[in-house]
Amino acid sequence: MRKSRGRTGRKRRRKHLQGFMDGVNCSHKLDYIKLMKWLKDRGFENSNLRPAEFLETGRGLMATKALQAGDLIISLPEKCLLTTGTVLSSCLGGYIVKWKPPVSPLLALCTFLIAEKHSGDKSPWKPYLDVLPETYTCPACLDHDVINLLPKPLKKKAQEQKMMIQELFRSSKAFFSSLQPLFAESTGTVFNYSALEWAWCTINTRTIYMKHPHRECFSLEPDVYALAPYLDLLNHSPNVQVKAAFNEQTRSYEIRTNSQCKQYQEVFICYGPHDNQRLLLEYGFVAMANPHSSVYVSADTLLKYFSPLDKQRKAKVAILKDHDFLENLTFGWDGPSWRLLTALKVLSLAADEFACWRRALLGDVTSARNEQQALDTAAKICQFLIEDTQHVLLQISQLKRDKENLKPHLALVEMLRSEDLKILQRSAEILCNLNLATA
């Protein structure tokens, strides 16, 4: 007969589950011990946060004490920040200053990260480099088969992101070659494509915004990046608010919370009111139940529902294009956006209503027929996107079985598409209720 667990067993189990909810402390791990010592040597004092592993978000920072609105979460001294100033004071500085045409601040930072990572134990930045992710899940790093499963507007942006990194690599080869005196190996080996992709993703996903005065040795692209060791372990939540800025008095980058946080819970910051497509594109993750999320309707999808025989179709499309009403048309948690309905109203104008297009653009009612047609078309588009999303989710299930190596990336797209499906189903309900109300 099995022994009863008793109260102690239940207590232990509750504590065990609570540990998973709160996060598992990781500050005893060697990489974090070395990072904390490195930061301390640069003047960082930490009392509020501990690195931890969380069930839903993975690696993050937990509060060691309860935080109230207005509390300082973290204050990272300037010495800990990695900026273009850091790059110029390194052995790369002289090469950057001499190089014409000037390199961009972004390329300077990428070059520094690659060179320091290659230096291994000799790099003074090793404790930070050791805790950076080895790989990223930005669309630029995704397999072609996975990119094809993204929603149309995001797929286009993902392909543009990939091409931008490829172009940066192609245009930087001569500059990388000029650094040969600094390396025993060929710069072609050190500065290869995967190294640049890793460095670009590190900067794109992890930098904080920090404006620096323009320096002649850099191109005119804005110099607004700073890598912030330890601080960059803070994960995003759309439901919190923070104040973040460089404090000129303390010469530190500071973050204050506008929300409360219980002891041992994960401390979040907000990267901005971004929808899931933007979060995936820029940071390589998706936020569940994101209030800012929406499903985009491409111009191609929109125009499929309007007859090519409409003599005014060309003029209507030109009007929408001129007034920027063919982009950012969305379905959200509260149904079709005002912009989407406005575009549909313009495209639904009858021949005798066409002269009223300005009124339609301003959101005025042209006719009951026009209003109804716009709602009907919105419902058809929504239904089409629901079916398309369901089809893609089936494809993802199949691929997860067939391609084990793509599983983590497929799971990410699956999350995005599942959230999209919830939004579309909610929008379909709203449109159904609107149609019942106007019937």
N, C-alpha and C positions, 0 to 999 in steps of 0.2 A: 504494500500500500504506500502511495506517495505521500510524503510529509506535507502538512499544510504550511503555506508560506508565512502565515501569521501576519501581524501588524507590521513587524519590522520589514518583512519581505515587501509588503505593499508600499511602505514608506520609501524603501530603497528604489523600488520600481518608479514611484512618482518622481523621486529625485533624478533618476536616470532619464526619464522622459523630459523633465524640466531642463536638464542639461542640454538635451537636443534642441529644445525650444529656444533656450537662451544662447547656445553656442558653446563650442568646446575650446577652452583657452589654449592658445598655441604659443604663448610667450616664452615657454621653456625650450622651444625648438632652436637649434643652433643658429640657423639663418637669422631668426628674429633677435636672438641675443646679440649677435654681431652687429646687426643693423642698429639696435638700440644704443650700443656702446659707441658706434660710429656717429650717430646723431647727437649723443651726449657730448662727445668731444667737440662738436660744432655748436654747442650752447643750447641744445634742445632739452627742455624739461617736460616730462610726460607724467601726468598723474591720473587723467580721466579715462584713458583708453588702453585696451589690450588687444593684440591680434587674436582672432578666433576663427573657427570654422563653423559656418552656419548651414543648416539643412537646406534652406531654400536659396540662399544667395552665394554659398561657397565661402570664400575667404573675405573677411571684413574686420571691423573693429567693434569691440563691445565696451559698454560703459562700466567702469569699475565702481561708480557711485551714481545715484539718481541725478539726472540733469534737468534743470528747469529752463523755461524760456528766458533767453538773454544770457545764458551761461556760455563761457568760452569753451568750445570743444577742443580746439587745438591752436597752438601758436608756433609756427615753424620759422626759426631764424633764417635770415637771408643766406647765411653761409651754407645752409642745407639745400637750398634751391639750385637746380641745374638750369642755367639760362645760356643765352648766346655769350654773355659776359664770361661764363665758365669756359666756354669753348675757346674764346679769344685768348684767355690767359693760359691755355694749354699749349702743347707743342704744335697743335694745328693752326694756332693763331696767325703765325707768320705766313703760312701758305694761303690762308683765307684772305689776308690783307693784300697779298700780291696778285691773287687770281682775278683775271678779267675775262668775260664780264663778271660782275660780283655774284657770289652765290646767294641763295635765299637764306633767311634765318632758319627755315625748316630744314634745308639741306645741311646747314652747318651743324644743327643738333643731331640729325640722322648720322652724319659722318662721325661725330664725337661718340655717340652710343656704340656704333659698330667698332670703332677703334679701341674704345675702352673695354668692350666685351672681349675683343680679340686679345687684349693685353693680359687677361686672366688675373692672376694673383698680383701682378704689378700695378693694376689699376687702383687708384685711391677711391674709386667709386664702386669697387667690387661688392661691398656689403649691400649696396642698393641694387646693383645689377643682378645679384643672386636671388633677390626676391621678386624680380620682374617675371611675368609669364614667359614661358618658352615659346608658346604659340598663341595666336589670337583667333577670334571668330568674327572679325569684320568681314563683310561681303568680299573684300579684295582677296581674302585668304580662302574663300570657299571654292570647292570643286565646281566645275562647269555644270555638272548634273544637278548640284544643289542650287546654284544660282538660277537655273531654269525653273525651279519650283517657287521662286519668289513672286509676289504680286507684280504685275507689269511695270508700274511706275518705279518700284524699288529695284526690280531687275535691271532697268535702264540705268539707274544711278549706281548700282553695284558694278555694272560693266564699265561705266565712266570712271569709277574709283580705281578699278583694276588698270584701266588704260592710263590713268594719271600717274600711277606708280611706275608703270612700264616706261612712260615717257620721261619721268624724273630719272629713272635708272639710265636710260639711253643718253639723255642730255648731260648726265653727270660723270660719264666714263672718263672723259679727258681730265676733269678735276681730280677724280680719284687717282688717276695715273700720276698726277703731279705730286702726290703724297708718297711715292715710292721710296724716297730716301729714309722715311720713317719706319719702313718695314723690311724684315728679312725675306718674307714671302712676297710673291707677286700680289700687287693691289687687286688684280683681277680675281684672285682667290679670296682675299679678305673682304672686299666690297662686292660680293656677288649679289644676285637678285634677291635671294631669300633673306640675306642679311639686311638689305635695304627695306624689304617688305616688313620685316620684324621691327626695325627702327621706326619706320613711318607709322606703323600701328601703335607702337609704344607711345609716340608723341600724340597721335590723333586721339587715342583713347584715354590718356592719363594726364595730359598737361592741364594746368590751371591757367586762367587768363590773367596775364600780367603785362601791361604796356611798358615797353622799353624805348628810350629815345633812339631815333634812327642813326645808324652809323654808316659812314661812307663805304665801308668795306662790304656792306650787304646790299642786296637788290632792294627795290622799293616796296616789296611785299611787307605787310605789317609784322613787326617783331613783338609778338604778344604771348609767347610760350614760356612756361616754366614747369619743369618736372619737380614734383614735391614729394620726396621720399616719405613713407609712412602715411602722410595725409592722403596719398592716392589709394590707400587701402579702403577708404570710406566708400561704401556703395550708395547707389542712387535709390531714392524712393520718391514717387510723384506726390506723396502725401505729406511731405515735410517742407519746412521753409528754413532757410539759413541766410545769414549775412556773411559774405566772404570777400575779403579785400586785403591788399598789402597795407600794413600800418606803418606810415613813414616815421612815427615817433619811436616805436619799438623795433623797427627794421625787421618785422616778421610778417609772414602771411597768416592771417587770423580768420578763423571761422567761428561764428556764434550761432547757436541754435535758437529758432523761434518756437520750437516744440519741446515737449517734455519727453524724457526717455528714462525708463526704469533701470535700476541697477542690473547688470549682467545681460541687458538686452542689446541688440545691435544698434549702433549709432548710424543714422543715415544722413546724407546730405541730398540736395536736389540739384541735378545738372541743368535743370531748366524744364519748362512745361512741354516736353517733347512727346510726340506719339511714338508708338512702337517701331514704326518703319525708320524713323530718325534715330531712335536708340540703337537699333540693329546696325544701321548704316555707319553711325559715328562711333559707337562703343562696343558693338558686338554682343548685345544681350537684349532680352525682351522683358518688360515689366508686366506681370499678371495684373488683371483688373485695373489697367492704367486709365484713369479718367480722361486723359488727353488723347487717347488712341482713336483712330478713325481709319476707315477703309477708303482708299482713293479710287476715283473713277477716271480712267484715261480718256482722252479726247476720242480715240478710236471706238471705245466701248459706247461712249455717249452718242456718237453720230450714227452708230449702227441702227438706232431706233427711229431715224428720220429719213424719209424717202429721198433718194437722189433725184427724183422727178420734180421735187419742190423747186420752182423757178427762183425762189428767193433764198434757197439754202446757202448758196455761196456767199451772198451778202450777209446773212445771219452769222455764218461762221467767221467772216471778216470782222463783224461788229464785236463778237465775243473775244476774238483774238486781240483786237485793238484795245479793248477794255480789260484785258487780262482775266477773261472768264472761261478759259479752256484749261487752266491749271488749278490745282488745289480744290478740286470738286470732291466732296467726301460724304460718306455716311458715318455718323457717330452714334454714341450711346443714346442721344436724343433725336435720332432719325436723320433724314437728309439735311445737309447744311443749306443755309440760305443761298450760298453761292451756287450750289448744284441746282436748287429749285429755280433760281434766277436764270441760269443757262438754259434749263429745260423750258422755261416760259418763253424765252426769246426764240428758241428753236421751234416752239409750238405755235407761234403767231400765225394766224390765217392770213391769206393774201390781203384781205381788207383791214387787217389789224397791223400790218407791217409798219405803217407810218408811226405807230405808237411804241416802237422798240425802246425809245429812251425811257418811257414810263415803266416798261417791263424791267429794264436794267436797274431802275431805282427801287423796284419791289412793289410798285403800284399794281392794282388789279386791272387787267385789260378787259377780260371777260370771264364769265363763269366757265365757259367751254375751255378757255386757255388754262385756267387754274386746274380744272379737272384733268386735262390732257397731261399737264406737267406732273401731277400726282400719279396718274396711271403709268406714265413712262418711268418715273422714279421707282415704282413698285416692280415694273418689268426688269429694270436694270438691277435692282436689289436681288430679285429672284435669280437672275442670270449669275450674279456674283456668288450667291449662296451655292448654287449648283457647281460652279467652277471651283470654289473653295473646297467643297466636299470631294470633288474629283481629285484635286491635288492632295488632299489628306489621305485618300486611298492610295495614290501613287507613292506617297512618303512611307506608308505602312509596308508596301511591297518592297521598296528600296531598302528599308531598315532590315528586312529579312535577307535581301540579296547582297547588300554591301555593308558588311560589318564595320569597315574602316570609316565609313561616312556617318555612322550612327550619331555621334555628338552633334555634328552640324545639321543633320536631318532633324534631330530633336528640337533644335533651335527654330528651324523653319516651321516645324509642326506646332510649336508654341505660338508663333506669330499667326499662323493660319487658323489655329483654334480660337484665338482671341478675335480674329477677323470674323469668324463664323458667328460668334456670340453677338458681336456688334451688328452684323447684317441681319441676324434673326430678330434682334431687338428693333432694328429699323423697319423690318418687314411688318412687325406687329403694329408699330406706330403708324405706318402708312395705311395699314388695313383699317385701323381705328379712324384715321382721317377720312378715308374713303367712305366708311360707314356714316360718319358725321355729315358728309356733304351729299350723301345719296338721297 
